[in-house]
Each structure stands twice: as structure tokens, then as C-alpha cells.
């Protein structure tokens, strides 16, 4: 999975479940995180694999923001 595929799946999983602000904050956070890890010497694939499935990350974000719509 590429960085863009990861971010697209994360955004799709969050959309409609949390506020658009939380969606964009999460998107920006993970985009920056991936870029920082790549700059530190890891491959894009390695970083994305280490993060795990975007849908699982989205579930955690949704759970943390339940009731914030």
C-alpha cells in the first residue's frame, strides 16, 4: 500500500463518523508522520506497513471522538 492509498482509506473510514475537522487533522497528522519517517531513512512501504491497517486506526480515532459530530 502506498502513502496515498493509506491516507485515502483513512479518510474514507473516518468520513461521516467524525467531524470534518477530525478527518483533516488525522489526514495531516499521518501524512506528516509518514513523510518524517521517510526522511529518517525508512521506505514508504515500510512506514505504511508499520502503521497497520488504516481502518483500524480510524476505529481508534472514532472511538476517541464519539459524540463529536
Secondary structure as UniProt FT lines:
FT   HELIX           3..14
FT   TURN            16..17
FT   HELIX           20..39
FT   TURN            40..41
FT   HELIX           44..51
FT   HELIX           54..64
FT   TURN            65..67
//
